[in-house]
Amino acid sequence: MIKHIVFWNIKPEVNGETKEQIMLRIKEMLEALNGEIPGLLHAEVGINKNQKAGAYDICLYSEFPDWDSLAFYQDHPKHVACKGYIGAVAENRAVCDYEV
């Protein structure tokens, strides 16, 4: 099984949307991919409540049966649409992909 975890820090405001609104939209968008992309076993988004230095604002935790499924997900049009929005509202990103 492949675990795909992504962390983002979000800009304070974009196009009139507050950081909180943006994070809720990201959560809705990414969790809506459950059952929509073959090979995506599970996707869940957490909005961080930790305000300490070095903490990220929001994270995605997702699972795939194999590396090919993760690659398919990365290029799937529904995921690409999410990436477009997130890329416009994120200040930075960290990712970790690993196999268990």
Residue pairs with C-beta under 8 A, 6 or more apart in sequence:
1 41
1 63
1 64
1 65
1 99
1 100
2 63
2 64
2 65
2 66
2 67
2 69
2 70
2 97
2 98
2 99
2 100
3 61
3 62
3 63
3 96
3 97
3 98
3 99
3 100
4 60
4 61
4 62
4 63
4 64
4 70
4 73
4 95
4 96
4 97
5 59
5 60
5 61
5 62
5 95
5 96
5 97
6 59
6 60
6 93
6 94
6 95
7 56
7 58
7 59
7 93
7 94
7 95
8 26
8 56
8 57
8 58
8 59
8 86
8 90
8 91
8 92
8 93
9 56
9 57
9 90
9 91
9 92
10 19
10 22
10 23
10 26
10 57
10 58
10 89
10 90
10 91
11 19
11 22
11 89
11 90
11 91
12 18
12 19
13 19
14 22
14 88
14 89
17 25
17 89
19 57
22 89
23 47
23 57
23 58
24 47
25 85
26 45
26 58
26 82
26 85
26 86
26 89
27 45
27 47
27 58
29 81
29 82
29 85
30 43
30 45
30 60
30 82
31 43
31 44
31 45
33 40
33 43
33 78
33 79
33 82
34 40
34 42
34 43
36 78
37 72
37 73
37 76
37 78
37 79
38 69
38 72
39 64
39 65
39 66
39 68
39 69
39 70
39 72
39 73
40 62
40 63
40 64
40 69
40 73
41 62
41 63
41 64
41 65
42 61
42 62
42 63
43 60
43 61
43 62
43 63
44 60
44 61
44 62
45 58
45 59
45 60
45 61
46 58
46 59
46 61
47 57
47 58
48 55
48 56
48 57
48 58
48 59
56 94
62 73
64 70
64 73
67 99
70 97
73 79
